Amino acid sequence: MSTPGIGADQRGDGKDEGSSTTLRKFGDGAANVAIREPGRFFALCLDTFRALFKWPFQWREFIQQSWFIVSVTAIPTMLVAIPFGGILSLQVGGLIRQLGAQSYTGATAVVAIVREASPLVTSLLVAGAAGSAICADIGSRKIREEIDAMEVLGINPLHRLVVPRMLACAFVALFLNGLVSVVGLMGGYFFNVMLQDGTPGAYLASFNAIAQLPDLLQAEFKAFVFGITAGLVASYKGLNAKGGPKGVGDAVNQTVVITFMLLFLENFLISALYFQFVPSKGM
């Protein structure tokens, strides 16, 4: 005679085990995203900055990486800066015209492009082009076990690979930011004068009406911080790539997404601190 309720209890236990397994997986994934990954990335940042002061510095690697980043970002940066400056000029010019202050179009364009647009464009291109290439390079070394071989030989991968690439991203970002500012202002000048019937003299004469030197310094500081962030995130994802070529591709995709999120967060924090401590220039 069969005992009633055994089958029901077994089914109930199976459901409980399945739900507990699902909850455990979800908890492990949430803990990994919220605690483990940020902690590992922070530890990598500390180790990298500590390795920054070790001698000898890898000048050859630094120059090669800087030249590579310039080669893959310079032309796309100019091509993006022209329409970016034009769009800002058109939007701001229309608003300024409605307010009856068309003579200040150049001043508002300078503030919009130099203070906010140029570091963002620079950081997005450095993260998208240079960061993905750095992650793919280090990730391919990782799956070929070159990183393990360097550690066996007593070579610190952070000092040999990560530090030159991080500094190359920051160094090139400083110059790309200036390039974006110049090209963007030229694009804004063309669109304002040719399409909005603005006067060249008014556009150029109002450059320093609102803008000031700290705006440019703040933009350069943003570009430098964004470059360091892009290099660190790309190196971290490359060093932790696993699963063969597919894992390297996934690491590259994650590098671009995570870097973009961090860049917008850093841009907000730096801008908020800047407006708190640096007073705006009066007209």
N, C-alpha and C positions, 0 to 999 in steps of 0.2 A: 504494500500500500504506500503510495507516494505521500510525502509530507507536504501539506499545502503551504504555499508562500515562499518556497525555496527559489523557484524561478523568478518570482517578482523581486525577491531580495537581491538576487544576482544581477538582474537588470538594473535595479536601483543603484547597486554598487558600481556597475559599469558607467552609469551616467555620472555618478559622483566623481569617479576617477577621471572621466573625460573632462568634466567641467573644471576640476582642480588642476588638471594638466594644462588646460587652456589658460586658466588664470595665472598659473605659474609662468607659462611662456610669456604672457602679456606683462607680468610683473618684472620678469628678467629683461624683456625688451625695453620697458620704460626705465628701469634702473640703469641699463646700459646707455641709453640716450641721455638721461638726466645726470648721471653720476660718473660712470666709468669712462665714457669717451671724453667728456670735458676734463676729467682728472688726468687722463693720459695725455691729452693735448697740452694741458697746463704744465705737466711734468716735462714734456718735450720742449716747451718754450723756455723753461728754466734751464734745462740742460744745454739748449742751444745758446742762450745768452751767456752761460758760463763758459762754453767752448769758444765764444767770440773772442775772448781775451787770451787764448792759448797761442803760442808761437810754434812754428811759423804760420803766417797767414797764407792762404792758398790764392795768391795773386793771379796765377795763370788761370785757374778755374773761374775766379771772379771776372776777369776780363772776357773770357770766352762766353760765360753766361750772360754778361751785360751786352755783348755784341749780338748774341743770339736773340735776346729779348728785344733789342732795338730793331733787329731785322724783321721780326714777326709782328711788331706793334706800331712802328712809326707810320707807315703808309695807312693802315686801317684807322689809326688815331686821327690823322688829318682828314680822311674821308668821312669819318663820323663827326668831326668837329665842325665842318662846314655847314651841313644841314642843321646841326644842333644849334649853332649860333644864329642861323637864319630863322629857325622856328622861334627861338627866344626873342629875337628882334621883332618878328612879326607880331607875336602875342603881346609883348610888352609895349611895342609901338602903338598898337591899336588901343590898349588901355590908357597909355599916356595921352594919346590924342583925344580920347573922350574926356579926360580930366583937364584938357587945355594946357598941357605942359609938354608939348612936343619937342621943345628945345632940350629937354632932359632925357631924351631917348638914349643918347650915348652913355650917360651916367648910369641909368638903370641896366643897360646891357652889360656894362663893365661889372657892376655888382653881381648880376645874375650869373654871368659866365665865369668870372674870375673867382668869385667866392664859393659857388656851389657846383656849377656845371663842369668846369674843367677837372677838379679832383675826382668827381664821380665818373666821368668818361674815361679818365686815365685809369682809375682803379678797375673798372669793368673790363677794359681791354687787357690790362696786365693780368687780371685774374682769369679771364677767358682764354687768352692766347698763351701767355707765359706760364701761368699756373698749371694749366692742363698739360703743357709740354713737360714741365718739371715733374709733375706727378707721374706721367707716363714713363719718363726716364728713370726715376728712382724706383717706381714700381716694377719695371722690367728688370732692373738690377736685383730687386728683392726676390722675384720668382726664379731668377737664375742663380740665386744663392750667392751673389757677389757681396751683398751686405754681410752675410755670415762669414764669408772668407776674409773680409776686411777686419771684422772683429777678432777672428782667430789670429790674424797677423798683428794684432795690437793697434790697428788703425781705428780711430774714432769716426764713425760715419757722419756724425753730426758736424764735427770739425772739418772733415774732408769734403762733404757733399752739401750739407744743409746750410751752413753759415755762408759760403760764397753765393749760393743761389738766393738766399734771403736778402743779403745785402745788395746783390745785383738787381733784384726786383725793386728795392727801395731807392737805389741810386738812379735807375732808369726812370722810375716814376716821377722823380723831381723834374727831370728835363721834359718828359712827356707832358707834365702838367703845364709847363710854360708854353710848349708847342700848341697844346689845345687852347690855351688862353689867346695866343696870337692869332691862330687860324680861326677860332670862333669869333673873335672881334672883327676880323676881316670879313667873314661871312655875314655877320650882323650889319656891318657898314654897307656891304653891297646890297643886301635886301632892304635896308632902311632907305638908302639913297635912290636905288633903282625902282623899287616897288611901292614904297610908301611916300615918295616925293619929299623925302627929308633933305635937308641941306648938309653938305659935308662939313661946313664950318661949325654948325651947331652940334653935330654928332661928335666931332673931335674936341671942341671947346669944353663940352660938359663932362669930359672923362673924369676929372678930379672933383666934380661937384659933390658927389656922394661917396665915391670910393676913396680908400686910404691905404697906406702901406701895410698896416696890419691885416687887411683883407688878403693881400697876396701872400704874406707870411703864413696866415692861417691855412690858405689853400695848399701851400708847399708842405706844411706840416701834415695836413690830411693825406696828401699824396704819399709822403714818406711812411706814415703809419699804415696806409692801405697796402703799400708795397710789401712791408714787413709781414702783414697779415696774410697776404696772398702767398708769399713764399713759405711761411710756416705751415699753413693749411695744406698746401700742395705737398710739402715734404712729409708731413705727418701721414697723409693718406697714402703716399707712395711707400713709405716705410712699413705700413701696416697692410699693404695689398697682399692678397692670398687668393688661391683658386685658379691660378694660371692666367692666361691672357684675358679671359672674361673678368676675372677679379681686378685686373689693371684697368679695364674699361669702366667697370663700376666705380672704382676709386676716382677716376678722372671726372666722371659725372658728379659724384659726391663732392669733389673738390670745388667745382664751379658753383654748385648750389650753396654749399656751406659758406664759401667765401663771399658770395653776393649777400647773403643774410648778415654776416658779420660786418661787411662794409657799410651797409645801410644803418646798422646799429651804431657803429663807430662814428659815422657821419652825423647822426642825430646827437650823440653825446658831445662830440667836439664842437658842433655848432651851438648847442645849448650853453656850454661853458664859455665859448667865445662871446656870445651876446651878453652873458652875465658880467664878464670882466672887462670887455673892451667897449667903450661907449661909441654909439654911432656918430658919424660926422654930420654936423648940421649944414643946412643949405644957406 
